[in-house]
Amino acid sequence: MLGAVAAGESAGGHASFVSAAQHMAALKPGAVDPNPRNAAAYDQLYARYLELHDHFGRGGTDLMSTLRHYRTRSD
């Protein structure tokens, strides 16, 4: 977006960030429903996300070794 504003209107860009955002971004109508077959994977990853949040927000854990386990498993 910065490039579009830095280019300016004369070069096909935009005069402001508001103008650039209005022309470059749009929400798609409707909701995205999760795939129920992937619920267990979603739950596992969300649990790790919460752990990551706590790790960086509140102090250290063994998170990195746990995440390495997920990378190397083959199920």
C-alpha positions as a Markdown table, in Angstrom:
| # | Residue | x | y | z |
|---|---|---|---|---|
| 1 | Met | 0.0 | 0.0 | 0.0 |
| 2 | Leu | 2.9 | 2.3 | 0.7 |
| 3 | Gly | 4.1 | 1.9 | -2.8 |
| 4 | Ala | 0.7 | 2.9 | -4.2 |
| 5 | Val | 0.6 | 6.1 | -2.1 |
| 6 | Ala | 4.3 | 6.9 | -2.7 |
| 7 | Ala | 3.7 | 6.6 | -6.5 |
| 8 | Gly | 1.0 | 9.2 | -6.3 |
| 9 | Glu | -2.1 | 9.6 | -8.4 |
| 10 | Ser | -0.2 | 10.8 | -11.5 |
| 11 | Ala | 1.6 | 7.5 | -11.7 |
| 12 | Gly | -1.6 | 5.4 | -11.2 |
| 13 | Gly | -1.3 | 5.3 | -7.4 |
| 14 | His | -3.4 | 6.9 | -4.7 |
| 15 | Ala | -3.3 | 10.2 | -2.9 |
| 16 | Ser | -3.8 | 8.7 | 0.6 |
| 17 | Phe | -3.7 | 5.5 | 2.5 |
| 18 | Val | -7.5 | 5.8 | 3.0 |
| 19 | Ser | -7.9 | 6.0 | -0.8 |
| 20 | Ala | -5.5 | 3.1 | -1.4 |
| 21 | Ala | -7.3 | 0.9 | 1.2 |
| 22 | Gln | -10.7 | 1.7 | -0.3 |
| 23 | His | -9.6 | 0.6 | -3.7 |
| 24 | Met | -7.3 | -2.3 | -2.9 |
| 25 | Ala | -9.1 | -4.1 | -0.1 |
| 26 | Ala | -12.5 | -5.7 | 0.0 |
| 27 | Leu | -14.3 | -8.2 | 2.1 |
| 28 | Lys | -15.9 | -11.2 | 0.5 |
| 29 | Pro | -19.6 | -11.8 | 1.5 |
| 30 | Gly | -20.5 | -14.8 | 3.5 |
| 31 | Ala | -18.8 | -16.9 | 6.1 |
| 32 | Val | -16.1 | -19.5 | 5.8 |
| 33 | Asp | -17.0 | -22.7 | 7.7 |
| 34 | Pro | -14.3 | -25.0 | 8.9 |
| 35 | Asn | -14.0 | -28.5 | 7.6 |
| 36 | Pro | -15.4 | -30.8 | 10.3 |
| 37 | Arg | -13.0 | -33.6 | 9.2 |
| 38 | Asn | -10.1 | -31.3 | 10.3 |
| 39 | Ala | -11.5 | -30.4 | 13.7 |
| 40 | Ala | -8.9 | -32.5 | 15.6 |
| 41 | Ala | -6.0 | -30.8 | 13.7 |
| 42 | Tyr | -7.5 | -27.4 | 14.3 |
| 43 | Asp | -7.9 | -28.1 | 18.0 |
| 44 | Gln | -4.2 | -29.4 | 18.2 |
| 45 | Leu | -2.9 | -26.3 | 16.4 |
| 46 | Tyr | -5.0 | -23.9 | 18.4 |
| 47 | Ala | -3.7 | -25.5 | 21.7 |
| 48 | Arg | -0.2 | -24.9 | 20.4 |
| 49 | Tyr | -1.1 | -21.3 | 19.4 |
| 50 | Leu | -2.3 | -20.7 | 23.0 |
| 51 | Glu | 0.9 | -22.2 | 24.3 |
| 52 | Leu | 3.0 | -20.0 | 22.0 |
| 53 | His | 1.0 | -17.0 | 23.2 |
| 54 | Asp | 1.7 | -17.8 | 26.8 |
| 55 | His | 5.4 | -18.6 | 26.0 |
| 56 | Phe | 6.1 | -15.3 | 24.6 |
| 57 | Gly | 3.7 | -13.3 | 26.7 |
| 58 | Arg | 4.3 | -14.8 | 30.1 |
| 59 | Gly | 7.5 | -16.8 | 30.2 |
| 60 | Gly | 9.3 | -19.9 | 28.7 |
| 61 | Thr | 8.1 | -23.4 | 28.2 |
| 62 | Asp | 9.3 | -26.5 | 26.3 |
| 63 | Leu | 7.2 | -25.3 | 23.3 |
| 64 | Met | 10.0 | -25.5 | 20.7 |
| 65 | Ser | 10.8 | -29.2 | 21.3 |
| 66 | Thr | 7.0 | -30.0 | 21.2 |
| 67 | Leu | 6.7 | -28.2 | 17.8 |
| 68 | Arg | 9.7 | -30.1 | 16.4 |
| 69 | His | 7.9 | -33.3 | 17.3 |
| 70 | Tyr | 4.9 | -32.2 | 15.1 |
| 71 | Arg | 7.3 | -31.4 | 12.2 |
| 72 | Thr | 9.0 | -34.8 | 12.3 |
| 73 | Arg | 6.0 | -37.1 | 12.9 |
| 74 | Ser | 4.4 | -38.9 | 9.9 |
| 75 | Asp | 0.8 | -39.6 | 10.6 |
